Amino acid sequence: MTSISIGSPPRRALIVVDAQNDYDGGALAIRHPPIRDSLANVARAMDAAATAGVGIVVVEQLAPQDSPVFAKGGQGAELHPEIAKRPRDHRVEKTLPSAFAGTDLEEWLRAAAVDTVAVAGYMTHNCVLSTIIHAVHMGFAVEFLSDAAGSIPYLNSAGYASASDIHRVVNVVLQSRFAAVLETAEWIDRLETGALPERDDIYASYRRALAHEAG
């Protein structure tokens, strides 16, 4: 992998996706990485962003009042206390997976001249993934804080996948095309040093995989 320069320092915003109570032991309890660890990293990222003058957007998923998850007005839909108590520059309410769908997020980012979004939050494979892909299609560079996010397991007619498998595979897929995947400590260090994160591409990722499989 190589670090790709875009010619000038990135103008970042940190997007915190759906850091809500239902994910912390609630109706959609995050299983991997442990919610205690990932929430602590979301909080660290928010603190570092505030110190560095990086805009912070907090996103909340809301559902009808009779929904089993994120019911509007319910405790499960509220921001986690660790997130709610921290300063933010913009708040977005959404009803679809992507933080851009049906919201003013793009308008806010454009007005702030943001060209790079760093994404953290929940769930890795659903609202985070949707937000990242949507951002790429809109022309933003994306960074994903992999240890400030998390997944749950699934079992349905297509099969079973553990939370750790889902989180790991989405990380690999994102790094191959959609985002620079890095841990929170590394992201904070790059905020301080100005160094750009490593990015990759599909072809290089594929060729590396072939070499790995060949032993």
N, C-alpha and C positions, 0 to 999 in steps of 0.2 A: 504494500500500500504506500501511497505517496500523499504528502500534504499538498492540497491544491490551493493556490493563492487566487483570490478574486480581485487582486490589485489594490484594494484598500481595506482598512480594518472593518470587520462586519459591524453593522448597526443592528444589535440584537434586541429581542424581547423574549422574556421567559413566559411560556404558556403553561400554567398549572391546570391540568385537566381533571375535573371531577374528584378532587380530594375530599370526599364526603363520608359521612358517618357510616353509611351502609356498607362501605368497604372495610371498615375496622370492626370486625366481629359481628357485623350486621347481616342483612339478607344476602349480600354478595361478598362474603368475607374473603379477602385476598389471601392466597395460600403461598405464593412464591413471587419474589422474595418475601420474607416475613414483613408484615405490614409495619411493625415497629421500626424496622430498619429503613424501609423505603420512605415512610413518612418523615423520619428524621432527615433523610437526604433531601426530600422536597423542601423541608424547612431550611436546611443549610443552603440550598440553591437560592431560595427566596432572599435569605439574608445577604448572600454574596451579591446577588443581582442588585439589591437595594444599595449596597455599599458602592458598587461599580456604576451606579446610575443607569442600569439596564431596566427598561420598563417591565412591569409584572402584570400579567393578565391572569385572572382567576376565573375558571370556567365551572359552571354547575349544571349537571343534568337534572331536569325536572320532568316528572310524569304526573298523570292525573291522580287525584286524591285517593282513588281506590286501587292504585297500583301497588304490587307487593314490594317494589323497590323505588326509591327516589320520589315518593309521593309528595307532591307539592304541599308545603305546610307541615310536613312530618319531620321528626327528628332525624330519620335516616337520610333525608335529602339535604340536611344542613351541612355546611362546610365543617370539616374536622376542626376542633378547637385550635390545634397547632397551626393550622392554615388561616383560620378566621382571625386570629389575633395579630397576624402580620400585615404590614402595609401592602397595598396593591395600587396599581395605577388605573386598572380597568377591570370591570366585572362583566361576564357574559353568561347569560342563561340560554340553554339549548334543549331541544327535544329530540335531536338526531345525533348519531355518533360523532360526526365531525364538528369541531368547535366553530367551523366556518359556515356550516349549513344553516341558513335562516337567521344568522346573527350579524352584528356589525363589526365582527372581529377584523375582517380584511380592511374595512374602511378605517378602523382605528390604527392598524399597523401601517397602512399607507400614509396616513396623516402624520405619523411619527417617523416617517422615512425609514422604517425597519426593512432590512433585506434578509435577515437571518432570524429564524425562530428556534429557540431551545424548548423542547417539549418534555414535560414530566407529568406523572399522574397515573390515572387508571381508566380502563384497564389497558395493559400493553397491547393486547391483540384486538381490541375493539375501538374504543373512542380515541385512544392515543394513536393507534395505527391509522384510523380514518383521518384524523386531524393531520398527521404527517403527510400522508399521500395527497390530501387536498392541498396542503401548503406547497408541496412540490409542483403540483399542477398549476398553481397560481404564480410560480416563479420564485418562491422563497427558497433560500438555502435552509436546511434543517439540521439541528443537532438533537439527539435523543439521549437523555440521561437514564441509562438503563437500570441503575440501582435506585432510582427515584420513581419507580413504576412497579407494576405487579400484575399477576394473572391469577385466574381460577381454573380448576379442571373442568372438562366437558365430557359428557357421554350422551351421544345421540345416534341416529340411524347411520351416520357416517363413521362411527367408531368412538374410541376413548382417547383422550389426550390429557396428560397430567399438567398441572399448572407450570411446573418447571420446564417441561418439554415445549409447551406453548410459548412461554417467555423466551426460551433459548432460541427457538426457531425463528420467531419474529425478529429478534435481535439480529440474527444472521441475515435474514432477508432485507431488513432495513439497511444494514451496512453495505449490502451489495449494490444498492441503487438510490435509496430514498433519503438516507440520513447519515451523518457522522455519529456513530454510536460510541459513547464514552461514559465513564462513571462520573459521579458528581464531583469527587475530589479533583479529577483531571479537568473537568469543565471549569471549576473554580480557578484552578491554576492557570488555565488558558485565558480566563478573564483578566487575571493579574498580569500575565506576561505578554499577552497579545498574540501568542502562537496559535496558528490555525489547527483544528483537529484533522485527523487522518480520514480520508474518504476513499471509497473503492468503486468498482464497477462490476457489472454482471459477468462480463467475459473473464476478467482476471479472477473473480471468485470461482467461476466454473473451472478454469484451468487449474487452479490450486486444488480444488476438490478432486479432480481427476488424478493429480499427482499424489494426493493423500490416499486415495483408494487403491492406487497402484502399489502403495507401500514404499 
